Amino acid sequence: MKIGIIGGGAVGQALGGKLQSTGHSVALGIRDPSDTELDRARNFALPLRDWAATTGARVTTMPAAAAHGEIVINATAGMQSLAALMLAGAENLAGKILIDVANPLNFSRGMPPYLDPALSGPTSLGEEIQKAFPDTQVVKALNTISNAVMIDPAQIPADHDLFIAGNSDAAKASVKALLTSAFGWTSFVDLGDIVGARGTEALLPIWIRLWGVNQTPLFNLKMVRA
Ligand SMILES: NC(=O)c1ccc[n+]([C@@H]2O[C@H](COP(=O)([O-])OP(=O)(O)OC[C@H]3O[C@@H](n4cnc5c(N)ncnc54)[C@H](OP(=O)(O)O)[C@@H]3O)[C@@H](O)[C@H]2O)c1
């Protein structure tokens, strides 16, 4: 399948590399795929020139990556996701599934970041993206786990769950099928429509504290019920 990834940080690179290696055709989009940007060091990730050489995937503009994808993934900084997706172009996202991995974390006051009030409480980033792109089927998924776990859930040696939310059952079924075949996810908790993104995004403050408690990002949550 052709996959477009918007965002070239640790998440875009991890997802794109694994998808390319499992037989998909990946185009990853950044704002300015110039030589300078391709060689720029990135936080917890490779310079994109090295990533492309290692994975065989393509780095391009955000609109070109969105146009390439039959499924598109939003892997941009959450406070900038709406701007990034506007740049990618509503026309390039229309009629497609957009997997939204981003979190509306505001880092302007340093660490720890906080959920931005404009994108939380009575709304969420996932909902705001769905409102801004009504012709696109937004599926919130993968935002509550580290990128290493996203692409290899088996490295946590226990049962654990992936939360998913979105308005279209068919779109969620397609996303689950992709995440199972490419990454090995087997246990999904479907939170219903895209309003469920309020819940998964609101997990980030506790996720960040658990990272500190566990001293590793390699953990996840499991729902246990009577
Ligand atoms: N890191 C993880 O393990 C993890 C886990 C779960 C969820 N997430 C979420 O996944 C998302 C991506 O995280 P990340 O750590 O890979 O990368 P990131 O540093 O949060 O974001 C990287 C991307 O955001 C784009 N961006 C930044 N400012 C922009 C702007 N003003 N307009 C358009 N695009 C802009 C950048 O574009 P350029 O390349 O053009 O600069 C870059 O490609 C975040 O929302 C994060 O909360 C991360």
The ligand as a Tripos MOL2 file, in Angstrom:
@<TRIPOS>MOLECULE
LIG
   48    52     1     0     0
SMALL
NO_CHARGES

@<TRIPOS>ATOM
      1 N1          8.2280   10.5220   20.2150 N.am      1 LIG1
      2 C1          7.3840    9.5210   20.4860 C.2       1 LIG1
      3 O1          7.7920    8.3840   20.7680 O.2       1 LIG1
      4 C2          5.9020    9.7940   20.4420 C.ar      1 LIG1
      5 C3          5.0120    8.8460   20.9380 C.ar      1 LIG1
      6 C4          3.6290    9.0470   20.8140 C.ar      1 LIG1
      7 C5          3.1730   10.1930   20.1740 C.ar      1 LIG1
      8 N2          4.0700   11.1260   19.7180 N.ar      1 LIG1
      9 C6          3.5610   12.3080   19.0160 C.3       1 LIG1
     10 O2          3.9370   12.1770   17.6510 O.3       1 LIG1
     11 C7          4.1640   13.4610   17.0850 C.3       1 LIG1
     12 C8          5.5320   13.4780   16.4080 C.3       1 LIG1
     13 O3          6.5330   13.3590   17.3910 O.3       1 LIG1
     14 P1          8.0980   13.3710   16.9880 P.3       1 LIG1
     15 O4          8.8410   13.2920   18.2630 O.co2     1 LIG1
     16 O5          8.3610   12.3610   15.9280 O.co2     1 LIG1
     17 O6          8.3450   14.7370   16.2360 O.3       1 LIG1
     18 P2          8.1340   16.2710   16.6040 P.3       1 LIG1
     19 O7          9.4730   16.8520   16.8330 O.co2     1 LIG1
     20 O8          7.0880   16.4390   17.6580 O.co2     1 LIG1
     21 O9          7.5300   16.8150   15.2050 O.3       1 LIG1
     22 C9          8.2670   16.6860   14.0340 C.3       1 LIG1
     23 C10         7.5750   17.2490   12.8360 C.3       1 LIG1
     24 O10         6.7000   18.3550   13.1260 O.3       1 LIG1
     25 C11         6.8010   19.2710   12.0470 C.3       1 LIG1
     26 N3          6.5360   20.6570   12.4300 N.ar      1 LIG1
     27 C12         7.0510   21.3200   13.4930 C.ar      1 LIG1
     28 N4          6.6310   22.6120   13.4650 N.ar      1 LIG1
     29 C13         5.8630   22.7570   12.3730 C.ar      1 LIG1
     30 C14         5.1430   23.8390   11.7910 C.ar      1 LIG1
     31 N5          5.1300   25.0560   12.3570 N.pl3     1 LIG1
     32 N6          4.4510   23.6250   10.6500 N.ar      1 LIG1
     33 C15         4.4570   22.4050   10.0690 C.ar      1 LIG1
     34 N7          5.1220   21.3320   10.5610 N.ar      1 LIG1
     35 C16         5.8120   21.4960   11.6940 C.ar      1 LIG1
     36 C17         8.2550   19.1820   11.6230 C.3       1 LIG1
     37 O11         8.3570   19.5590   10.2660 O.3       1 LIG1
     38 P3          9.7990   19.8590    9.6020 P.3       1 LIG1
     39 O12        10.4230   18.5170    9.4770 O.co2     1 LIG1
     40 O13         9.4640   20.4890    8.3210 O.co2     1 LIG1
     41 O14        10.5220   20.7370   10.5840 O.co2     1 LIG1
     42 C18         8.6280   17.7420   11.8830 C.3       1 LIG1
     43 O15         8.6390   16.9670   10.7170 O.3       1 LIG1
     44 C19         4.0230   14.4640   18.2250 C.3       1 LIG1
     45 O16         2.7410   15.0480   18.1640 O.3       1 LIG1
     46 C20         4.1700   13.6160   19.4800 C.3       1 LIG1
     47 O17         3.4430   14.1430   20.5810 O.3       1 LIG1
     48 C21         5.4120   10.9550   19.8580 C.ar      1 LIG1
@<TRIPOS>BOND
     1     1     2 1
     2     2     3 2
     3     2     4 1
     4     4     5 ar
     5     4    48 ar
     6     5     6 ar
     7     6     7 ar
     8     7     8 ar
     9     8     9 1
    10     8    48 ar
    11     9    10 1
    12     9    46 1
    13    10    11 1
    14    11    12 1
    15    11    44 1
    16    12    13 1
    17    13    14 1
    18    14    15 2
    19    14    16 1
    20    14    17 1
    21    17    18 1
    22    18    19 2
    23    18    20 1
    24    18    21 1
    25    21    22 1
    26    22    23 1
    27    23    24 1
    28    23    42 1
    29    24    25 1
    30    25    26 1
    31    25    36 1
    32    26    27 ar
    33    26    35 ar
    34    27    28 ar
    35    28    29 ar
    36    29    30 ar
    37    29    35 ar
    38    30    31 1
    39    30    32 ar
    40    32    33 ar
    41    33    34 ar
    42    34    35 ar
    43    36    37 1
    44    36    42 1
    45    37    38 1
    46    38    39 2
    47    38    40 1
    48    38    41 1
    49    42    43 1
    50    44    45 1
    51    44    46 1
    52    46    47 1
@<TRIPOS>SUBSTRUCTURE
     1 LIG1         1 GROUP 0 **** ****
